[in-house]
Amino acid sequence: MPNLNRSIESVGIGFAAFLSPPGPDVIRFTVGQPDFDTPAPVVVEAKAALDRGETAYTRTQGSVELCQAVAEHLSSYDIHVRHDDVLVTPGCKQALLYSLMAALDAGDEVLLMAPAWPSYDGMVKLLDCTPVHVPVRKDNYHPDFEKLERAVTAKTKLIVLNSPNNPTGAVYTADEVETLVKFAVKHDLWIVDDMIYAGLVWADHTYTSPCSFSGGAERTFTVGGWSKEWAMTGWRLGWITGPSHAIDAVKKINVSAATHVPTFLMPAATVALGLHDETAEMAASFKQRRDVVHRLLSELPGIVVPEPEGAFYAFCDVSGTGMDDLEFANRALEEAKVQLIPGSLMEGGEGFVRISYATSLDDIREGVSRLEAWLNAIR
């Protein structure tokens, strides 16, 4: 009997065990999915494209109009690229995988700021490379540059940035991003900048691209997509851009892997990038929820939670409760009827839990109230 790819044995399943829909009486703080409908103009345009018969093969990297729209959108973040260096992918995950496939050789090491979204770890391992998890600062979940320096070896090839961050909600400052670029230049590393939450920032400082600094643009793959800011998770649309020679490599990968995203979704994705009132309304709602969830969580006994700066996650230190994160998550589900993500599913997340506040204010208040009653009852 032939063997499977042995790299698969080392790949975990991320949050899957804690993402199963619970019973109707459970408050769900697990899924990183906006609770808004996709904006109506986007849906209308997708239907119109179907009615126009836009269902055949087309330009593999995405229509010229769509790639131009992505390039224009990115320019607002000081990321300046030609539309021919933009490729639209079946989701941001695919864009991330393409970037790693283009940059890495088997045996290379990748720096991940821990705790990191678990799909990074899995993708690196699938490519027969080694993820190196470097702990972030515990006071605000920002990069620890001394630990990053100590983690570099002769095999280090790439560093992944994710700001605003999943799972911690941290948003790196411009000075920190500039330091990360200097670090990458010093050690001749590729940068993968996962900017999927760039439009969801609550801190006084904004998302900053590595491309804003000297030496950044020529070594950075910028990946993002429509899932979070436009409430289009199920549409599976992402983008990737970077230096021309690197995107030429990505184009080769895409032709062999996916050809292109659905043709009739391209005009809809173009429309989405032109919407501003709808995305601003969603962002304002998430900021309000951040304010409420942080205030309520900070009042819980044994819980420490730095103020989330972006995305829609709160990362809570539960070690003061006397429970580890797995016990906390399991008991919260069984006894408080609240579902959340234990941090130890990610290396460096031991002792923490992730709460997604991409849910209604009523559910946020009810869920945290249940946690409070449960924790007080078991003290």
Order of alpha helices (4+ residues) and beta strands (2+ residues): beta-alpha-alpha-beta-alpha-beta-alpha-beta-alpha-beta-alpha-beta-beta-beta-alpha-alpha-alpha-beta-alpha-beta-beta-beta-alpha
